[in-house]
Each structure stands twice: as structure tokens, then as C-alpha cells.
Amino acid sequence: MTALLALAALASLRGWWLLRRESPGRVTALSLAAFLAGLATAGAALSPRLSALTHGLLIGHMIQHLLLMLFSPLLLLLGSPVLLLSRAVLPRSIGPRGFHVPAGAKRVWAIITHPVAAGGLMAVTAVAWHIPELFDRAMRSHFWHEAENASFFASGVIFWCPVILPWPSRRRWSPWSVPIYLLVSDIPVSVLTAYLAFCGRVLYPGYFSASRPWGMSALDDQVGAAMLMWVTMLVVFMAAAVAAVMGVLNRAPPRTADSLAK
């Protein structure tokens, strides 16, 4: 995993350098920094230290989920990953313009990145892996734990696509739908975290015997993980919704006296 992340980082640097020489300003240094930060976030989430912490602390498990589902996909998509990586590997004679996606794949991608499908997928993924039976299976099996991590990351990428619209995506719906999409998507998360926080019992027995710092009980650990998830996702979704609204207002043409008169 470290080698793959390092290879992706080197490829993005090469792609950005070539694009900078050929089309200055097309991909900014800030976009490159976002992409590299997304890779670093994924690396931190999958690091042995954090992975070991997830088996003894539910809060650690929640941190890993948030990094993989929320922050890493968001940062990677802000970095125009397809544009960077396609330029890094394609010859100059082809370039990003020659990046071809089959029509069937485009249709499938358009379906799964529709706000209804993307938001639903994120909600189902978040809720399903917190069902005690599936959660326990992921805790006991390395394969299922990796499948859990992969599904969180994939659903996060799909979820953020309607918001970021990374190249070569095209907007197919009103920009005003983005803040609504974000706020509605927070509802299942709020319901899930409220249940974890206020059900009054430990849902994951595997954490009963785990040794936790500061004398924290298993129930306190569960409540802390739930509150961490709720506050983090609410703040991120609200910030993204405000940014989307500001983007729409900044793109709107100024209302002059003539337009008001009409």
C-alpha cells in the first residue's frame, strides 16, 4: 500500500509538471497539494498504528472510517486526479484529451454518481457496517476489514463526485441541488449516531474486554465514537454546503437596474 501511494504521488507530480509547462494554470499547485494530502490521509488511515488502535478503541475505528470515507476522497477529487494521472501516463500526442471512457462505463458512472444514488450508497455503507453482526465480522477477519475499508473509500469517492465534479465530469443538475444533497445526506448519519450514543448499551461485545486509556468504559467509547462521527460529518457537510451556495452566488450575473426593470 505504501508503494502504491508513493507511485501515485510521483505520477501526480509528473502530471502536474507536464501540465504546468503545456497549459499553465490548468491545474494549480493548490490542486496538487490537495491530491497529495488525500494520498497522505489514506496512508494515515491504513497505517499499522491506527489499524492496531481500531481493535482496542471504537473511537480509533471511527477515525479510520472518517479518514477513508470523508477526508481522503474529498481531497483527492479536489486535486483533479484523472487529469493529473492521465497526463502522467499518456503520451503528449494524446494527452488528457485522448482519455477515452467507453460509452457503457459512462452510463454506469452517470447512474451511480447521481445525487440520489451517491447519497443512498454512502448512507447504506455507513449504516450497514455498523450493524453488530457485520461489524463483528470485520473485526475478526482481515479480509472483511479490508473489504470494509475499501467500501468506505469507494462510497466516499462516489459521494463527493456530484459536489466536486472533477474533470471530466459535467454538471447534469442544478447547482442549487448540491447544498440540499449534502444536508439530506447527513440525516441517516445523524440517526445512526444518535442510536449509537443513546441506546444505553454496548452494541459491539468485542470491545468489552479491550483495554482503553483514561479508564474509559466500553459504553463511553461507543458514545465518544458516535459523537465524533456526528460532529465531524455535520461540520464537513455544512461547510461544503456553504461553499456550494457561495459558489452559485459568485457565478450568478449581477442584477442591474435594467434587469430589475424587466
N, C-alpha and C positions, 0 to 999 in steps of 0.2 A: 504493500500500500504506500509506503514511503517513497519507493522508487517510482510508482505511477504518479504520485502527486508532484514529485520533483520533475519528472518528464513533462507533465502538463505545465508546470511553471516555466520551464525552459522553452517549451513550444510557444507559450503565450508571449514571452519576452521577444522571441524571434518574430512572431507575427506582428507584434506592436512596432518593433523596429522597422520592419519592412513597410508596414502601412504608413508609418511616420515619414518615411522617405518618399513614398509614392503619393500619398494623399494626406498631407499634414492636416491635423485637426479632426480626422475621421474617427479615430479612437484616441481619446485623451489619456494623459498619464494618470488621471484620477480613475478612469475606467480600468486601466491596467492594475492599479493599486487595489481596486475593488475585487478584481478577479483573483489576484494573488492572496488577498485577505480571505476570500472564500475558500481557496485551497488550504490555507493555514487553519481556518476554522474547522474544516473537515478533518484535517490531520489531528487537531487537538481533540476532536470528538472521538476519534478512533484510536487515540494513544493508549498504550498499555496502562498508564497510571489511571486515566479516567475510566477505562474499561474495568479495571480491578475495583474501583470505587463503586461502580454500579451494582456490584454483587453484595455490598455491605450497607449501602445507603440509597434509599429511594430518591433522595434529592439528587444524588450523583447520576442516577438513571435518568431523571428528568432533565438535568443539564445536558446530557448526551443527546436526548431526543430534541431538545430545543435547538442545539447547535446544528444538528443534521436536518431538521425539518424547517427551521425558521431562518437562521442566520447564514449558513453556508450557501443554500440555494439562492437567497436574495442577493448576496454579494457576488456570486458567480454570474448571475444573469445581468447584474448591473455592469459587468465587465465585458459585455458583448462576446460571449465565449465562442460562438460559431464563427464570427468574423475573425477573431484573433487566431483561432486554431486552424481554420481553413486556409488562411493566408500563410500560416507557418508551414503547412504540409503540401499545399498545391503549388505548382509552378507559376511563375509570374505571368506566363502567357495565358493561364487560365484564371488565376486569382479568385477572390471571393465571388465574383460574378459568375464564375463557372461552377459554383457549388450547386449541384443538382439534386433535388429530392424527388423521388418517384411520386406520381400523382396519387397513388393509393396511400402512401405514407403521409402525404399532405392532408388527405381527407381524414385519416385516423387522428393525426395530430390536431387538426382543427376541431374534431369532436371532443377529444379528451381535455383540450385546453379551453373549451367553452367555460365561462364562469360557473355555470350550474354544475357541470361535470367536474371541473377542477376543485371547486369548493366542496362538493359532495365527497370526492375522493379523499381530500385532506381530512374531512370530518370522520369518515368511515375508518381511515387508517388510524387516526388518533384514538378513537373510541375502541376499536377492535383490539388493539394491542394492550389496552388497559383492562380488558376482560380477564379476570383472575386466571382462568384456565390457559389462555394464550400467553399471558404474562409469565406464568409459571413455566410453561414450556420453553419460552425464550430464555428464562433464567437457567434452566437445566441443560440446554442444548446449545453448543456453539453454533451449529448450523442455523437453528431458528433465531438465535440472537443476531447473526449476520443478516438473515432474511428480514428481521425486524428493522435493523438499521438501514438496509437498502430500501425498504418500502417507505420509511420516513423520509429519506433523502429524495427518492423519486417523486413521492407525492408533494414534497416541498417545491421541487423544480416546477412541476406541473401547476401547482397552486399559484406561484408567483408569475408565471408567464403572462396571464391576462393583465397583470398590473404593470410589469416592466416592459413587455413587448420587445424582447431582444431581437436584434437582426437575425433572420429575415422576416420576422413576424409582421403582420399587418393588422391594424385595428378593424374588427368586424362588428363592433357595438359602440354605443355612445360612451364617451369618456366619463359621463356622469354616473355610469353604472359601476365604475371602479370603487368609489367610496362605499356604495351600497353593498357591493360584493364583499368588501373587507369587513364591514360591520356585521353583515348577516353571517359571515363565516365564523365570527367569534362566538356566536350563540351556542353551537354544540360544545365548543371548548369550555365555555362558562358553565354549562350544565354538567359536563364531566367533572370539572374541577370542584364545583360545588358539592357534588356527590362524594368525591374523594375526601373533601375537607370535613363534611358534616354528617357522614353516615355513622360516625361514632364507633367504628370497629376496624380492625386491620384487615384489609382485603387480600393482602399478599403474605401468606404464612411464612414464606421463605425468609422474610426479614425479621421474624420473631427472635431468632437466635443470633442474629448478626450483632457484632459489637459496634456501637456508634459513639461518636465523640460527644463530649459535654453531658453525658448521662441522658441523652435523648432517647425517648421511648419509641417503639415501632409506630405507634399512632401519631406521635408528634412528627416523626419523619414523614409519614404519609400526608399529614396536614401541611407541613412545610413544602413538600414537593407539589402539592395541589396549588398552593398559593403562589409558588414560584411560576408555575405554568400559566396560571390565570393572569397574574400581573404582567408577566413578560409578553405574552401574546396580545393582551389588551393594549399595552403601550405601543408595541410594534405596529399592530393593525391600525390604531388610532393615528399614529404618526404617518403611516403610509396613506391613510385616507385623507388627512390634512394636506399632505404633499400632492396627492392627486387633485384635490379641489383647487389648490393654488396653481397647479399646472394648467388646469382648464381655464381658470380666470385669467392667467397670464397670456394664454393663446387667444382669448376672446378679443374681437376687434373693439376698439374704443367707441363708446356711444357718443357721437357728435350731436350737435343741435339739429342738423338736417335729418339724421337717422331717427332722432326722437320725434321730430315733427311728422315723419312718415308714419 
